[in-house]
Amino acid sequence: MRTSVESCFQYYITSQGVVTEEFSFRRRIAAIMENSFHAGRIGVLYELLWRPERAGCLWKTSMIARISGRLQEMRGPTALVDTGAGLWYEVMVPATDAERLAGRVGQDVVLHTIHHVEGDPTRGAMTPRLIGFDTPADRDFFRLFTTVKGIGARKALRALMRPMGEIAAAIQAKDAKFLIALPEIGKRTAETIIAELHGKVEDFAGELSTVDSDGPEIPEAGHEAVSVLIQLGERRADALALVERILAVAPELASPEDIIQQVYKLKAGGG
């Protein structure tokens, strides 16, 4: 298996079109060094070799693995943690943790972190980020979740609205309906998640009984409407309750757009 550094190096040389034939990692380095056309890019190469997170990879290890300190403020999904000596760290957190942490402002917290860099290393527009999790297991699940095609770090943070043990259990049970109810996750993405991760999430899965609500079953359009309402700022429980109320009186509604329209009519009427 290639090392993480080699994986990022492969990303760099593939994007630059330096070599096409397969040869060893060391020979690839030599090819770059000997190529005068790329002499001006040695600085970028150095960053990829010694600071490989610049390629946008999420590592099994991290430059900053844990943050502990006083939670001073929550700005939406971002926590500001005072670690002392005047150092405040901005840490992005999954949606499932943001609401919980909002109630802990002023208290000491511990976040298990990933050092992530956003941007395109070939253009030099790179921004370092810290992503924090309640437990090392949640951090490991996030790394696995972001291996799914089409799911980057930002999308994953928004999508992880429920506890990760529940999401893992839904994947293991092939419960696409549960996944579709998550923000950012449509039917096709849910199917991709199940196809790529089923059989890999046993260690993360909680009890399946905690996944399904006790409320009435709602159709796929209803789940999509819930997902949209969450993205528009509704809490999941509130969005689900509103959709259930609408479908209880108008079960014939077949599209998420129609359901959402009726939800806002209900809210405008104060019902």
C-alpha positions in Angstrom: 0.0 0.0 0.0 1.3 3.5 -0.8 2.1 5.8 2.0 0.0 8.9 2.5 2.8 11.1 1.3 3.2 9.0 -1.9 -0.6 9.2 -2.5 -0.4 13.0 -2.4 2.7 13.1 -4.5 0.9 10.9 -7.0 -1.8 13.5 -7.0 0.7 16.3 -7.7 2.5 14.6 -10.6 -0.7 13.4 -12.2 -2.1 16.9 -12.1 1.1 18.2 -13.7 1.4 15.4 -16.3 5.0 14.7 -15.4 5.1 11.0 -15.8 2.6 8.4 -17.0 4.5 5.1 -16.7 4.5 3.3 -13.3 7.8 3.5 -11.4 8.9 3.8 -7.8 8.1 6.7 -5.6 11.8 7.6 -5.4 12.2 7.6 -9.2 9.2 9.9 -9.4 10.9 12.3 -7.1 14.1 12.1 -9.2 12.0 12.7 -12.4 10.7 16.0 -10.9 14.1 17.1 -9.8 15.7 16.4 -13.1 12.9 18.1 -15.1 14.1 21.7 -15.7 10.6 22.7 -16.7 9.5 22.0 -13.1 12.5 23.6 -11.5 10.4 26.6 -10.5 7.9 24.3 -8.7 10.4 22.7 -6.3 8.9 24.8 -3.5 5.5 23.2 -4.2 7.0 19.8 -4.3 8.8 20.5 -1.0 5.4 21.4 0.6 3.9 18.2 -0.7 6.7 16.0 0.6 7.2 17.6 4.0 3.8 19.2 4.5 1.6 16.7 2.5 -1.6 17.9 4.0 -1.4 20.7 1.5 -2.7 18.3 -1.1 -6.0 18.3 0.7 -5.6 14.8 2.2 -7.1 13.7 5.5 -4.4 11.7 7.3 -4.5 8.7 9.6 -2.3 10.8 11.8 -2.6 14.6 12.2 -0.3 17.5 12.9 -2.7 18.6 15.6 -4.4 15.5 17.0 -6.3 17.0 20.0 -7.4 20.4 21.3 -8.3 21.0 24.9 -9.3 24.3 26.5 -12.2 26.6 27.2 -14.9 26.8 24.7 -15.3 30.6 24.3 -17.8 30.8 21.4 -19.8 28.8 18.9 -20.2 30.4 15.5 -22.6 28.0 13.8 -20.7 24.8 13.1 -17.4 26.4 14.2 -16.0 26.3 17.8 -13.5 28.8 19.2 -11.4 27.2 21.8 -9.0 29.1 24.1 -6.0 26.8 24.8 -4.3 29.3 27.0 -1.4 31.8 26.5 -3.6 33.8 24.2 -4.1 31.0 21.6 -7.6 30.6 20.3 -8.2 27.8 17.8 -11.0 27.8 15.3 -12.3 24.2 14.9 -15.0 23.1 12.5 -17.3 20.4 14.0 -20.0 18.1 12.6 -23.6 19.2 12.7 -24.4 16.6 15.3 -21.9 18.1 17.7 -22.6 21.8 17.0 -25.9 21.9 18.9 -24.4 20.0 21.9 -21.4 22.3 22.1 -23.5 25.4 21.9 -24.7 24.4 25.4 -21.2 24.1 26.7 -19.9 27.6 26.0 -17.7 28.7 28.9 -16.8 25.1 29.8 -13.6 23.1 29.2 -13.8 20.8 26.1 -11.6 18.2 24.4 -11.8 17.8 20.6 -10.0 15.1 18.7 -8.9 16.8 15.5 -7.9 16.4 11.9 -5.7 18.9 10.2 -7.2 19.5 6.8 -6.2 21.9 4.1 -8.7 23.1 1.5 -7.9 24.4 -1.9 -5.9 23.5 -5.0 -2.2 22.9 -4.4 -1.3 23.5 -8.1 -2.7 27.1 -7.7 -1.3 27.9 -4.3 -4.7 28.8 -2.9 -4.6 26.7 0.3 -6.4 27.3 3.6 -5.6 25.2 6.7 -8.5 24.0 8.8 -9.0 22.0 12.0 -11.9 19.6 12.2 -12.8 18.4 15.7 -14.8 15.4 17.0 -16.1 14.3 20.4 -14.2 11.0 20.3 -11.4 9.4 18.3 -14.0 6.9 17.0 -16.0 9.7 15.5 -12.9 11.1 13.9 -12.1 7.7 12.4 -15.6 7.4 11.0 -15.4 10.8 9.4 -12.2 9.8 7.7 -14.0 6.7 6.3 -17.1 8.6 5.4 -15.1 11.1 3.3 -13.6 8.3 1.2 -17.0 8.0 -0.5 -17.0 9.5 -4.0 -18.5 13.0 -4.0 -18.3 13.6 -0.3 -15.7 16.1 0.8 -15.0 17.4 4.2 -17.4 20.3 4.1 -20.3 18.2 2.8 -19.6 15.5 5.3 -19.7 18.0 8.2 -23.1 19.2 7.1 -24.4 15.7 6.4 -23.4 14.3 9.8 -26.5 15.7 11.5 -27.2 12.5 13.6 -24.8 10.7 15.9 -22.2 8.8 13.9 -23.1 5.5 15.5 -26.6 5.8 14.2 -25.4 6.7 10.7 -23.0 3.7 10.7 -25.8 1.5 11.8 -28.0 2.8 8.9 -25.2 2.1 6.4 -24.7 -1.4 7.8 -28.5 -2.1 7.6 -28.6 -0.6 4.1 -31.2 1.9 5.2 -31.1 4.4 2.4 -34.2 6.2 3.7 -32.4 7.2 6.9 -29.4 8.5 4.9 -31.6 10.5 2.5 -33.0 12.4 5.5 -29.5 13.7 6.3 -28.6 17.2 4.8 -26.7 17.0 1.5 -27.6 13.4 0.9 -29.9 12.5 -1.9 -31.0 9.1 -3.2 -28.0 8.5 -5.4 -25.5 9.6 -2.8 -27.2 7.4 -0.2 -26.9 4.4 -2.6 -23.2 5.2 -3.2 -22.5 5.4 0.6 -24.1 2.0 1.1 -22.3 0.5 -1.8 -18.9 1.8 -0.7 -19.1 1.5 3.1 -21.4 -1.5 3.8 -19.3 -4.0 5.6 -16.7 -1.5 6.7 -18.6 0.3 9.5 -19.3 -2.5 12.0 -16.9 -1.1 14.5 -18.7 2.3 14.5 -22.4 1.1 14.4 -24.6 1.7 17.4 -27.9 0.0 18.0 -30.1 0.0 15.0 -33.2 0.6 17.2 -31.9 4.1 17.8 -32.0 5.0 14.1 -35.7 4.8 13.3 -38.1 7.2 15.0 -41.4 6.0 16.5 -43.3 8.4 14.3 -45.3 7.4 11.2 -43.4 6.3 8.1 -43.1 9.0 5.5 -42.3 8.7 1.8 -39.0 9.5 0.1 -40.3 13.0 -0.9 -40.9 13.7 2.7 -37.4 12.7 3.7 -36.0 14.9 1.0 -38.2 17.8 2.3 -36.9 17.2 5.8 -33.3 17.4 4.5 -34.0 20.7 2.7 -35.6 22.2 5.8 -32.6 21.3 7.9 -30.3 23.0 5.4 -32.6 26.0 5.7 -32.1 26.2 9.4 -34.7 24.0 11.0 -33.8 21.5 13.7 -34.2 17.9 12.5 -36.9 17.1 15.0 -38.9 20.2 14.1 -38.5 19.6 10.4 -39.6 16.0 10.7 -42.6 17.0 12.8 -43.7 19.7 10.3 -43.4 17.3 7.4 -45.4 14.6 9.3 -48.1 17.2 10.0 -48.4 18.1 6.4 -48.5 14.6 5.1 -51.1 13.6 7.7 -53.6 16.0 6.1 -52.2 15.9 2.5 -50.7 12.4 1.8 -51.1 13.0 -1.9 -48.2 15.5 -2.0 -45.6 13.7 -4.2 -42.7 16.2 -4.4 -40.4 17.7 -1.7 -41.1 21.2 -3.2 -44.9 20.8 -2.7 -44.3 19.6 0.9 -42.0 22.4 1.7 -44.4 25.0 0.3 -47.2 23.6 2.5 -44.8 23.6 5.5 -44.2 27.4 5.1 -47.9 28.0 4.7 -48.4 26.2 7.9 -45.7 28.2 9.7 -47.0 31.5 8.2 -50.4 30.7 9.6 -49.1 30.1 13.0 -50.3 26.5 13.0 
